[in-house]
Amino acid sequence: GANVITPYSPYDHESVVYRSPYYQMFDAFQKGQLNLDIPVDQKLIDAGDKVYDPQYRNEIGADASWDRAFYNGKYYSYFGTAPLFLVYYPMYFITGALPTESFVCTLFSMLISIFGFMAVSKIATVVVRKPNFLLVMLSGVAIPFVCGIYILSAYGDFYNLPKLCGMAFLFLLIYLTLSAYKKPKWYKFLMCGITVGLIAASRPNLVIAALATAPFFISVLLNKKIKLKSKLCYVAVFIVPVALFAIALMVYNYARFGSLFEFGTSYQLTVNNISLNNVSFAFLWAALYHYFFQMPDTAAAFPYVSPSSCLDGTPSYLGGIISVNSYSRYFYMTGSYGVFAFPLNWLVAFIPAAKKRLRINIINRWFIILCVVLSVLIAFTDFCMAGVTISYVCDIAPIMAVAAIIILLYIEKSVRNISRIYKVVYILLAGAIVLSILIAAALAINTVDNVYQTSVPALYSAVRSIFTF
């Protein structure tokens, strides 16, 4: 009979060795332990600190579980635990089975589309005020495209699962923050605190992106119309969940690795010894190029654009990792593109005009500036510690898109009464959004073409026929 694809699989506590880290984490917690129930090759234990050198592991013929953290003779998972408690446990309690990674990725992708649209709508009403309706709708539609969701979710693997989860809650945080800024209520700040905690428990480096919302929180605290008692309440209900999440994560880290701030990435058994990587300003320009300015490759055949190689030779996309001695260090270097591959993001170039020409108030200006500055910081640290892949670029895509959308809506608003140029500017702004969507769709199709061709062949053929000239 035909194979039936289901969103879940039966839980078998005796067969976990070749399952995903989330399956193995669930199994470990069910057994009352933190380490994964994976047999350990004695050669790994005997290797000492050399165990993290992939070349040495090959030389001694050690059998290692790929991309797991190995510490004190035991395997651990370094992936964020939020998806485990938000999806895996609820589904297990309801069905007695565990969800597949592709199902969870699809679920969080749907949430990104919803929360992203909510964030854009709230930006329109709170930050910009009286924006153009069509541009707001187009911007909301563009969010999942320019954030690379259709690439990450198409792979549907455990690598992208925590990234999608963190991104979903980042958009939710933006929505909740603007809601609390517009009409401060204690429960809104409580929800903001919980959301920050969930971001940290999904993908910790996205907490850096969450800092972009700080100007709105600070403005509430500086608002003289709000009573001191209310301000203290807002601070308390925000800080408490953040502190509880932070304490829980630090205790979890210490119990596994003897360090409050070690999530396990330094102990990965992967393509290189991650612990030897450090932050160096020598890689700043390389990070800026690969994460921002690297343009996709173009071709004469559908879908016309594809991720460009970071190296000489054949590019390896998200599904296949290349490790090379590049930039005097071993990095992940895969086919990728920078966020400026999308014309929508070019609009951040108008930041210098934000105050006088666009008349963006100081709070919104600082939010936009922080979005860009923190994007550079994340890109820099990601590149120094690991290199570049499309999934890493997706770390900065959300806040870059949000900053660009705010500027776009302000540009339209600023020229609304200038009839001689309004139509031209409007067409250019709408065109930037539509072109960004098309480029993002083409990149997704070319990056994971086999997924879209096999899962929706009729749709793929129809789209190809429309855009084949």
N, C-alpha and C positions, 0 to 999 in steps of 0.2 A: 504494500500500500504506500501511498504518498506520505512523506514525512510531514508531521504537523509541528509547526513552530509554536511553542508555548512561552509565556512570559515567566515561567517558573520551572524549577526542577526539584525533585524530591531530595530531602536532606538525608545524607548518608554519613554518619559520624565516623565510619570506618574507612571511607574513601575520600581523603582530603588532599593527598599529596600533590595531585596534578590539577587541583582546582584553583580558582582565583584567590587573591589575598583576602577579599571580603568574605568569601565562603570559609576560608581558613580562620579568619578572625572570629567569625560567628561560632565556628566549631570550637575554637579555643575558649571563648567565653562560656559556652555551654558546658565545657569540661572544667570550668573554674580555674583557668590558667590564662596567662598573658602571652606566652610563647606559642607559636604555631606547632601543631602536631605533625611535624615533618621529620623523618629520620635524618640524622646527621652523620655524614661521612667522617670517620675518625681523622682522615687526612686534613680536613678543614680545621679541626681542633689543634692538630699538631703543627699547622702552618703558622700559628700565632698571628702577628700583625700582617704577615705577608698574605693572609687569606684574602685581603681586599684587592690584591694585584691579580687581574684576570690572566695575565701571562704566566704568573707563577702557578695559579690553579691548574692551568692547562699542562704545565710542565710536570706537575706531580700527579696529574690524572685524577684530581679531586672531583667528586660529584656534588655540584652545588645547585641549590634551588635559586633560579634566576630572579633578580630584582626583589629579593627579600633582604631584610636587615639581619645580619648575623653578629651576635654579641654573646660572649661568655658561653660559647658552645650551643647556643639556641637560636632558632629562627624567630623573627618578629616581622610584622608588617609596619611599614612607615606611612601607609596611606591614612588619610583622615577618617575618623570614626563616625562622623555625623551621618553619612548615608546608611551606615549599619543600623543605627538606632531609629532613623527616620523612615526607612523603607524595609530593610531586611527583617527586623524583629516584628514590625506590624504584620507583614505578609506571612511570616512564619506562624504567628499567633492565629491568624485568620484561616490560612490554608494548610498549615503544616509543612509547607514547602518553602524554598528560598527563590527569590527572583533572579533572573539571569541579568548579567551586566548590561546587555543590550536593552532590556526592558527598563532598568533603572536609569540608564543614559537617556532613553527616550522620554521618560517621566520628567527628569530634570530639564531636558530641552524644552518640553512643553511649558514648564514653570518659568523658564527664562523668557520665552515668548510672551507669556502672560504678565510676569513681573516687569519685564522690559517695557512693554506697552503701558503698563500702569505708571512706571517711572517717567516715561516721556509725557504722558497725559498730565501728571502732577507738575512736571517741569513747565508745561505749557500754561497751566493755570496759576501756579505759585511764583515761578521764577520770571517767566516772560510776560504773562498776562495779555490777554486778547491777541493771541497769535493767529496765524492763518491756519484754518482747519485742515485743509488738504495737506499742507506741509507737515502738520503734526501727525496726521494719519500715515503719511508716507514714511516719516521718521520712525514711528512705532513699528511699522512693517520691516524697516531696514535693520533694526536692532539684531535679531537673530542671525541675519546674513553677515553683517560686518563683524560680528563677534565670533564667526567661525563655527557656529553651532551645528550646521549641517555637515561639517567635516568631523567634528568631535563625536557627534552622536552616531554618524554612519559607521564608525569603527566599533562603537558600542563595547569598549573594553574597560578594564579596571583602571587603566592609566588615566582616562579622561573622565571617569565617573566622579571623583572628588572635585575636579576642576569645574565640571558642569554644576555640581551641587553648590560650590562656593560662589560661582557666578550668579546663580539664581538668587541666592540670599543677598548678594551685593546689590542687585537691582531692587530687591525688596527693601533693603536698608535705605536706598536713595528715596524710594517712595515714602517710607515711614518717616524718614527724617524731614522731608518737605511737608508732610502732613503735620508733624509735631511743631515744625517751625511756623506754619500758618495758623494753626489753632492748638496751642500747647495744652496737652492733657497728660496726666501722670502715666496712664496706661500706654500711651503712644511711646513715651520714653522707655518704658519697661520693654515693649516689643522691640524697640531699637537695640537695647542692650542684649536681649536674647538673640537677635539676628546677628549682631557682631560676634557673639559667642559661637553661633552656628557656622559663620564664615571661618573663624579660627579653627573649628573642629573639622572643617572640610578641606581647606587649602590655606595654611597659615599665612603665606605671603600675600594673599588677597586682603588681609587686614590692613596692609599698607595702602591699598586702593581705597579701603573704607575710610581712611583718615581724611579723604577729600571732603567728606560731609562735615568736618569740624566747624567751618565758618557758620553754619546754620545753628549748631548747638551753642556756639559762643555768643551769637547774636541774641539768642533767647536769654542767656544768663546776663547779658548787658542791657536787656530791655528794662527800662525804668518803670514801665507800666505794670510789670509783673512783680508781685509781692515776693519778698525774700523767702518766706515760708514755702511758697510754691516752687521757687528755684531750687531750694534745698531738697525738696521732694523729688523734683525732676532728676537732679544729680544722683540722689540715692537709688531711685528705682532703675536708673540706667547703669550705675556702677555695680550694683549688687549682682545681677546676672553675668555681667562681664567678668567680675572677680571670681564668681563661682566656676564659670567655664575655664578661666585661666588657671585657677587652683587645680581643678580636675585634670586639665591637660598636663600641668606640671607634675602632679602626683603620678599620673599615668606614665609620663616620660621617665621620671626618677625610678619608678618600680621596674621599668624595663632596662634602662640604659645608665642608671646612676647619675643622671643629669636632668635638671629641671627643664632645660631648653633644647635638649636633643630629641628630635622626633624620629631618629633612626636613619636619616638620609646619609649620615657620615659612615654608616656601617653597611651600605648597600653592597650586594654582590652583583655587580653590573659590568659595563664595558670598561670602566676605569676606576681608579681609587678616588672616589669623590672627596674623601677627607683631605686630599692634597690640594684641592682647589680652594682658592681664597679670593677675596675681593681685591682687585688691583685696578687702579685708574688707567693702566696701560691698555685696558680693554674697553674703555668708554666709547671711543669712536667706532670700534667694531660693533659694539652693542647698539649704538645709535643707527648704524647702517642697516644691520640685519633686522632689527625690530621696527624701524620706522621707514627707512628709505629704500630697502631692497624691493625692486619691482618684479612682478611675475614675468615669466617667459611668455612670448606670444608665438602663435602658429597660424597657418593658413586654414587649418581644418578645425571643425567644431570640437570642443567649445572655445577655441581660440586663445585662451590663456591658461597657464598652469604655474604651480609653484616653481620658482627658479632655484637652481642648485647653489648651495653655499660653497661648493668646491668645484674643482675642475673635474670633468667626467660626468658620469651618469648620476643624476640626483636620486636620493633615497627619500621617499616621502614618509609620512607619519608612521606607516606600518613597518618600515625597515630602518633601523638606526645605523648610521655610519659613525665610527669612532676613528678619528685621525689626529695625527700630531700637527694640529693647526694652531696658529697664533702661539707657538711654543708651548702648547698644552693640549692634552687630550680633551676633546669636547664632543658633545652631540652636535653633529652638523648634518641637517637633513634639508630636503627641498622645502622652501618656505617663502614668505613674503612679508613685507613690512606693512604697518597699518596705513601708511600713505599710499598703498596700492588702491585705496578707495578714495575717490574724489571728495566724498563727504568730509573726511578727516582733514582735508587741506584747509578747511575753514578755520582751523585753530591759528592759522597765520594772521587772522584778523584780531588776535588778542591785543596787540598794541593800540587798536582803535576802539577797544571795548569801553573806555571811559568817556571820551569826548564825542566820538562819532556815533557809536551805538548806544551810548547812555545806559550802560549796564551798571547797576549800583554796586557798591563796594563788596557786599556779601557775595553776590553772584559772581563778581570778578574773581574774588579769592577762590571760590569753588572751582571755577574754570581753570585758573592758574594751577591750583593744587592737582587737579585731574591730570594736567600735562606734566607737571614736575614729578608727581608720584609715578606716572607712567615711565618716565625716564629712569627713576630710581629702581623700579621693579625690573625693567628691561636690563639695566646695568647689573643688578645682583643676579638675576636669572642667568645672564650670559656668563658672568664670572664663575658661577657655581656649577653650571651644566653645559651651556652652549646655546643652541637655537633649534627649535622645532616649531611647527605651526601651533602646537598646543601651548607652548610658552608665550608665543605672540598673543594668544588669546587671553593671557593674564592682563594685558594692558588694553585690549580692544574695547571692553565695556566703558571704562571711564573716558577714553579718548573719544568714543562715539558720543557719549553724553555731552562732553564739552563742545564738540563740533555742532551737535544739534541745537544747543542753547544759542551759540553764535549764529547759526543759520536762521533761527527764528527771530533773533534780534535784528539781523540784517534786513529781512523782509519787512519787519515792523518799521525800521528806520527810513526805508525808502517808499513806504506805502503812499505817502502824499506827494511824491515826486513823479508825476505822471509820465514824463518823458523817458524815464529809465526804468520805471517799475516793472513793466512787462518783461523787459530783457532780463533784469535781475531775478524776477520770479521764475522765469523759464530756466535760467542757469542754476538756481538753487534746487528746483525740482529735478532738473536733469542730473545734478550731482548725486542726489539720493537714488534716482532710478539707475544711473550708471553704476553706482556702488553696489546695488542689489544684483545687477546683472554680472558684474565682475566677481562678486562673492559666490554667486550661483555657479558660474563657470569654473571657478577655482575648486569648489566642492565637487563638481562633476568630474573634473580632471584628476583630482587627488584620490577620490574613491570611486572612480568610474564603474568598477566592477560591481559595487554595491548597488548603485542606482540602476545600472543596466539589468541586473538580475532581479531586483526587488520590484521595480516598476518599469518593465520593458516598454509597455505601450506608451506611458507618459514620456519616457526617455526618448523614444523614437519620434513622438509628436513634437517635443521641444527641439530636438535636433533638426527636424524638417522645417520648423519655423525659422530657425536661425542659420540654416545652411543656404548660402547664396550662390 
